[in-house]
Amino acid sequence: MRRFALVLSVAIAHTLLAQPSPAYRITHTYMLGGDGSWDCVGVR
């Protein structure tokens, strides 16, 4: 049972480490106005 857990852990760690880093990054930030702590943004 320990051997199975070790093999499974190594397989999961390998797949997680093999993932490429995402190419997304924050380019702009916008301040939203409002009179409270919650704002709604609608996109059409």
Buried (B, 14 or more C-beta within 10 A) or exposed (E): EEEEEEEEEEEEEEEEEEEEEEEEEEEEEEEEEEEEEEEEEEEE
